Amino acid sequence: MFSNISIFVFLSLESFVYSIGHTYFRMDAFKRGQFKFRSLPRCLSLAIRSISFERLDNRPLSNTPSLPRRRNGISADSYNEIRKLILQAPLPTAVLQRSPTKEFSLDDIGIPLAASSYYILTLINECSTLVMFNKDHELCRIDLSNLLVLVHDLCWSSKLNMFLMAGYSLYTFNPRSCILSTIERITLARGEWIVSITIDSNSIYLLYSSRSARIECRSLFLLHTLEKQWLEKDFLRQTDFLAQCIRINQWNILAMTIKQKDGGWRVDLYDSNNLYRIHRGCSLGQGVPGMRNCLVMPYNRLWIVINNCSIPEQVILLDENGRMKAKTHLDKPRGCFNLCLVGDEWIAMNVKDKLRLYKVQS
């Protein structure tokens, strides 16, 4: 038979355990709710997090009439408000149909394009002139004609705070000092060049063009040591002709634009850790003979395809399984173009002799 003191201690322990479990459940529910917002643009995430969440206080987690109906740890009213924000977010295909929010002169055609949340970098005059902007004005122009630099693709590294430029060699460009440097440790064979470059948090992925194409994964940092390598047979099929552009999103999914031997283009999705093909994308249609300019960029969990190989050129939105979600033809001057994200709120486009900026949230 328990003494009064024993009963008191037992009840106190039971109350303590219940309190811990109750608190853990509430924190877990909140974390699970927050996790769902990570794939959204920053502007939506900030709006969602500004919504006030109701407290449960210390009331039991039972279905009592006094508690409002809840979904994923938040009240039904808050859930509906979040859902409304998400549904109202415009698709990139719709954003690019608007008039540009801002426009700057390039004076020549430039295809390579990349951006951080502040800087926008492109090359013009057959890659002999590097031009840098921010969201308000042009910052500088640098003549590269004496350096014999040829660049096919660009990307931004937030870890290095520099642009990486790939072509007949691999280069870095520091936007603060405006210094261009060659990465000497990466040497290319004669007749070989880097077609496309992309990075994840700690690695560089390089797509080479030669008699036998390959993809290398190298360390992002000083020694740039080779970590992994895949040959053409690992990512192209017998019916494929070439790969042209690679990009990685924050979920370690690598997208690749592929030209088939019948002239059509598609985008395949791979696990970037082992280059295992996750989804074989749908056909984007026949391309212009000889044209090799079908590009892709991540947009949260979606993918934007810049199809310069069709007439007129197209912007195609693919879902996370590589299926076509939306497609639009752009009313623009003749000539190839490219797109990139400037932070989470702007899309930059270089088209013929203009750099255009489109605000995602109007």
C-alpha positions as CSV (number, residue, x, y, z in Angstrom):
1,M,0.0,0.0,0.0
2,F,1.4,3.4,-1.0
3,S,2.1,6.1,1.6
4,N,0.8,9.6,1.0
5,I,4.3,10.7,0.1
6,S,4.7,7.9,-2.5
7,I,1.4,8.7,-4.1
8,F,2.4,12.4,-4.3
9,V,5.8,11.6,-5.9
10,F,4.1,9.2,-8.4
11,L,1.5,11.8,-9.5
12,S,4.2,14.5,-9.8
13,L,6.3,12.3,-12.1
14,E,3.3,11.4,-14.2
15,S,2.4,15.1,-14.6
16,F,6.1,15.9,-15.4
17,V,6.3,13.2,-18.1
18,Y,2.9,14.3,-19.6
19,S,4.1,17.9,-19.7
20,I,7.3,16.9,-21.5
21,G,5.4,14.8,-24.0
22,H,2.9,17.5,-24.6
23,T,5.6,20.2,-25.2
24,Y,7.5,17.8,-27.6
25,F,4.4,17.1,-29.6
26,R,3.7,20.8,-30.0
27,M,7.3,21.5,-31.0
28,D,7.3,18.6,-33.4
29,A,4.0,19.7,-35.0
30,F,5.4,23.2,-35.4
31,K,8.6,21.9,-37.0
32,R,6.7,19.7,-39.4
33,G,4.6,22.7,-40.4
34,Q,7.7,24.8,-40.9
35,F,9.4,22.1,-43.0
36,K,6.6,22.4,-45.6
37,F,7.6,26.0,-46.3
38,R,11.2,25.5,-47.1
39,S,10.6,24.9,-50.8
40,L,8.7,28.2,-51.2
41,P,10.1,31.5,-52.5
42,R,11.5,33.7,-49.7
43,C,8.7,36.2,-50.2
44,L,6.0,33.5,-49.6
45,S,7.9,32.1,-46.6
46,L,8.1,35.5,-44.9
47,A,4.4,36.0,-45.5
48,I,3.6,32.6,-44.1
49,R,5.8,33.0,-41.0
50,S,4.1,36.4,-40.4
51,I,0.8,34.6,-39.8
52,S,0.1,34.4,-36.0
53,F,-0.2,30.8,-34.8
54,E,-2.7,30.0,-32.0
55,R,-1.3,28.6,-28.8
56,L,-2.7,25.4,-27.3
57,D,-1.7,26.6,-23.8
58,N,-1.8,23.6,-21.5
59,R,-5.1,22.1,-22.5
60,P,-5.3,18.4,-23.4
61,L,-4.7,17.4,-27.0
62,S,-8.2,15.9,-27.4
63,N,-10.9,16.8,-29.9
64,T,-12.9,19.1,-27.6
65,P,-15.4,21.6,-29.0
66,S,-13.5,24.5,-27.4
67,L,-10.5,24.0,-29.8
68,P,-10.6,25.1,-33.4
69,R,-10.1,22.5,-36.1
70,R,-6.3,22.2,-36.9
71,R,-4.3,21.0,-39.9
72,N,-0.5,20.2,-39.7
73,G,-0.2,22.0,-36.3
74,I,-1.9,25.2,-37.3
75,S,-5.5,26.5,-37.2
76,A,-7.8,26.0,-40.1
77,D,-8.0,29.8,-40.7
78,S,-4.2,30.1,-40.9
79,Y,-4.1,27.0,-43.2
80,N,-6.6,28.5,-45.6
81,E,-4.7,31.8,-45.6
82,I,-1.4,30.0,-46.4
83,R,-3.1,28.0,-49.2
84,K,-4.5,31.2,-50.7
85,L,-1.0,32.8,-50.7
86,I,0.5,29.7,-52.5
87,L,-2.2,29.5,-55.1
88,Q,-1.9,33.2,-55.9
89,A,1.9,32.9,-56.6
90,P,2.4,33.4,-60.3
91,L,4.1,30.8,-62.4
92,P,7.3,31.9,-64.1
93,T,5.7,31.4,-67.5
94,A,3.1,34.0,-66.5
95,V,5.7,36.4,-65.0
96,L,7.6,36.5,-68.3
97,Q,4.5,37.4,-70.3
98,R,4.4,40.7,-68.5
99,S,6.4,43.8,-69.4
100,P,9.8,43.8,-67.7
101,T,10.0,45.7,-64.4
102,K,13.5,47.0,-65.4
103,E,15.6,46.9,-68.5
104,F,19.2,47.7,-69.2
105,S,21.2,47.9,-72.5
106,L,23.8,45.3,-73.3
107,D,24.7,46.6,-76.8
108,D,25.2,43.0,-78.0
109,I,24.0,39.4,-77.7
110,G,25.0,37.5,-74.6
111,I,24.0,33.9,-73.6
112,P,26.0,33.0,-70.5
113,L,24.1,34.4,-67.5
114,A,24.2,33.9,-63.7
115,A,23.3,35.8,-60.6
116,S,23.6,36.0,-56.8
117,S,21.0,37.7,-54.7
118,Y,22.8,41.0,-55.6
119,Y,25.0,40.6,-58.7
120,I,24.1,39.7,-62.2
121,L,26.8,38.6,-64.6
122,T,26.7,38.0,-68.4
123,L,29.1,38.1,-71.3
124,I,28.7,39.7,-74.7
125,N,30.7,40.3,-77.9
126,E,31.3,36.6,-78.4
127,C,32.3,36.3,-74.7
128,S,35.0,39.0,-75.0
129,T,33.3,41.4,-72.7
130,L,32.1,40.7,-69.2
131,V,29.2,42.9,-67.9
132,M,28.1,43.1,-64.3
133,F,24.9,44.6,-62.9
134,N,22.9,44.8,-59.8
135,K,19.1,45.2,-59.7
136,D,19.4,49.0,-60.2
137,H,22.2,49.7,-62.7
138,E,25.3,48.5,-64.6
139,L,28.3,48.2,-62.4
140,C,31.2,47.5,-64.8
141,R,32.4,46.2,-68.1
142,I,35.7,44.2,-68.4
143,D,37.4,43.6,-71.7
144,L,38.6,39.9,-71.9
145,S,39.7,39.9,-75.5
146,N,43.5,39.9,-74.6
147,L,43.0,37.0,-72.3
148,L,41.7,34.5,-74.8
149,V,38.9,33.5,-72.5
150,L,36.0,31.6,-73.9
151,V,33.0,31.0,-71.6
152,H,30.1,28.7,-72.3
153,D,28.4,28.7,-68.9
154,L,28.3,30.5,-65.5
155,C,27.2,29.8,-62.0
156,W,27.3,31.5,-58.6
157,S,28.9,30.0,-55.4
158,S,27.5,31.4,-52.2
159,K,30.3,29.5,-50.3
160,L,33.1,31.2,-52.3
161,N,31.2,34.4,-52.9
162,M,32.4,34.3,-56.5
163,F,31.2,33.4,-59.9
164,L,32.5,30.2,-61.6
165,M,33.0,30.4,-65.4
166,A,33.5,27.4,-67.6
167,G,34.7,27.1,-71.2
168,Y,38.1,26.2,-72.5
169,S,39.2,26.4,-68.9
170,L,37.6,26.9,-65.5
171,Y,37.7,30.4,-64.1
172,T,36.6,32.3,-61.0
173,F,35.4,35.9,-61.0
174,N,35.3,38.0,-57.8
175,P,32.5,40.6,-58.1
176,R,34.0,42.8,-55.4
177,S,37.5,43.1,-56.7
178,C,36.6,42.4,-60.3
179,I,39.5,39.9,-60.6
180,L,39.3,37.0,-63.0
181,S,41.4,34.0,-62.2
182,T,42.1,30.7,-63.9
183,I,41.9,27.5,-61.9
184,E,45.2,25.9,-62.9
185,R,44.6,22.5,-61.3
186,I,41.9,21.6,-63.8
187,T,43.5,21.0,-67.2
188,L,41.6,20.0,-70.3
189,A,42.7,17.7,-73.1
190,R,43.3,19.1,-76.6
191,G,40.0,19.6,-78.4
192,E,38.0,19.4,-75.2
193,W,36.0,22.1,-73.4
194,I,33.5,22.5,-70.6
195,V,29.9,22.8,-71.9
196,S,28.1,23.4,-68.6
197,I,28.8,23.9,-64.9
198,T,26.7,23.7,-61.8
199,I,27.4,23.4,-58.0
200,D,25.8,22.1,-54.9
201,S,26.9,23.1,-51.4
202,N,30.4,21.6,-51.6
203,S,31.0,20.3,-55.1
204,I,31.4,21.5,-58.7
205,Y,29.8,19.5,-61.5
206,L,31.4,19.9,-64.9
207,L,29.9,18.6,-68.2
208,Y,32.7,18.1,-70.8
209,S,32.3,17.9,-74.5
210,S,34.8,15.8,-76.4
211,R,34.8,12.6,-78.5
212,S,33.5,10.9,-75.3
213,A,31.6,13.3,-73.1
214,R,31.8,13.0,-69.3
215,I,30.7,14.6,-66.1
216,E,33.1,15.3,-63.3
217,C,32.3,16.0,-59.7
218,R,35.1,18.0,-58.0
219,S,35.6,19.6,-54.6
220,L,34.5,23.2,-54.6
221,F,37.5,24.3,-52.5
222,L,41.2,24.9,-52.9
223,L,42.5,21.7,-54.4
224,H,39.4,21.0,-56.5
225,T,40.1,17.2,-56.2
226,L,38.2,14.8,-58.4
227,E,35.5,13.1,-56.3
228,K,33.4,11.2,-58.9
229,Q,33.3,10.8,-62.7
230,W,30.7,9.4,-65.0
231,L,31.2,8.6,-68.7
232,E,28.8,9.2,-71.5
233,K,27.3,5.7,-71.3
234,D,26.3,6.5,-67.7
235,F,23.9,9.3,-68.6
236,L,23.1,9.1,-72.3
237,R,21.3,6.3,-74.1
238,Q,22.0,4.9,-77.6
239,T,19.2,7.0,-79.0
240,D,20.7,10.2,-77.5
241,F,23.1,12.6,-79.4
242,L,24.5,14.9,-76.7
243,A,24.0,16.6,-73.3
244,Q,24.0,20.4,-73.3
245,C,23.2,21.9,-69.9
246,I,23.2,20.6,-66.3
247,R,21.8,22.2,-63.1
248,I,21.4,21.0,-59.5
249,N,18.7,22.2,-57.1
250,Q,18.9,22.3,-53.3
251,W,17.4,18.8,-53.0
252,N,20.4,17.3,-54.9
253,I,18.5,16.6,-58.0
254,L,20.4,17.1,-61.2
255,A,18.6,18.1,-64.4
256,M,20.1,17.7,-67.8
257,T,19.0,18.8,-71.3
258,I,19.5,16.1,-73.8
259,K,19.4,16.2,-77.6
260,Q,18.2,12.9,-79.2
261,K,19.4,11.5,-82.5
262,D,15.9,12.2,-84.0
263,G,16.5,16.0,-83.3
264,G,14.1,16.2,-80.3
265,W,15.1,17.5,-76.9
266,R,14.1,16.4,-73.4
267,V,15.1,17.0,-69.8
268,D,16.1,14.0,-67.6
269,L,16.4,14.2,-63.8
270,Y,19.1,12.3,-61.8
271,D,20.2,11.8,-58.3
272,S,23.4,13.9,-58.2
273,N,25.1,11.5,-55.7
274,N,25.3,8.6,-58.1
275,L,23.9,10.0,-61.4
276,Y,21.0,7.5,-61.2
277,R,18.3,8.5,-63.6
278,I,15.1,9.3,-61.5
279,H,12.8,10.5,-64.3
280,R,13.1,10.4,-68.1
281,G,11.5,13.6,-69.2
282,C,8.9,14.1,-71.9
283,S,9.9,15.2,-75.3
284,L,10.1,19.0,-75.9
285,G,9.6,18.6,-79.6
286,Q,11.8,18.8,-82.7
287,G,14.6,21.4,-82.6
288,V,16.1,23.6,-85.3
289,P,18.8,21.6,-87.1
290,G,22.3,22.4,-85.7
291,M,20.9,24.4,-82.8
292,R,22.4,23.3,-79.4
293,N,21.0,25.8,-77.0
294,C,18.4,24.2,-74.8
295,L,19.0,25.3,-71.2
296,V,17.4,24.6,-67.8
297,M,17.3,26.2,-64.4
298,P,15.8,25.1,-61.0
299,Y,12.8,27.0,-59.6
300,N,12.2,25.6,-56.1
301,R,11.1,22.0,-56.8
302,L,10.2,22.9,-60.4
303,W,12.4,23.3,-63.5
304,I,12.3,26.1,-66.1
305,V,13.5,25.0,-69.6
306,I,14.8,27.8,-71.9
307,N,14.2,26.2,-75.3
308,N,16.1,28.2,-77.9
309,C,15.9,25.2,-80.3
310,S,12.3,25.9,-81.3
311,I,10.8,28.7,-83.5
312,P,9.5,30.7,-81.8
313,E,11.6,30.1,-78.6
314,Q,9.7,28.6,-75.6
315,V,9.8,28.8,-71.8
316,I,8.6,25.4,-70.5
317,L,7.8,24.7,-66.8
318,L,8.4,21.1,-65.7
319,D,7.2,19.6,-62.4
320,E,9.5,17.7,-60.0
321,N,8.9,14.5,-62.0
322,G,9.9,16.1,-65.3
323,R,6.3,16.4,-66.7
324,M,5.3,19.5,-68.5
325,K,3.3,21.8,-66.3
326,A,3.1,25.0,-68.5
327,K,4.5,26.3,-71.7
328,T,4.6,29.7,-73.3
329,H,6.2,31.3,-76.4
330,L,7.9,34.6,-75.8
331,D,7.2,37.7,-77.8
332,K,10.8,39.0,-78.0
333,P,13.4,40.2,-80.6
334,R,15.0,37.4,-82.6
335,G,18.0,35.8,-81.0
336,C,18.8,33.3,-78.2
337,F,18.2,34.1,-74.6
338,N,18.8,32.8,-71.1
339,L,17.3,33.1,-67.6
340,C,18.5,33.1,-64.0
341,L,17.1,33.9,-60.6
342,V,18.3,37.0,-58.7
343,G,17.6,36.0,-55.2
344,D,14.0,34.7,-54.8
345,E,12.1,37.7,-56.1
346,W,13.5,38.5,-59.5
347,I,14.0,36.7,-62.8
348,A,16.7,38.1,-65.1
349,M,16.7,37.5,-68.9
350,N,19.3,38.4,-71.4
351,V,17.7,38.7,-74.8
352,K,19.5,40.0,-77.9
353,D,20.9,43.4,-76.7
354,K,18.9,43.8,-73.5
355,L,19.0,42.6,-69.9
356,R,15.5,42.5,-68.5
357,L,14.4,42.0,-64.9
358,Y,11.0,40.6,-64.0
359,K,9.7,40.8,-60.4
360,V,8.1,37.5,-59.4
361,Q,5.8,39.1,-56.8
362,S,4.1,42.3,-58.1
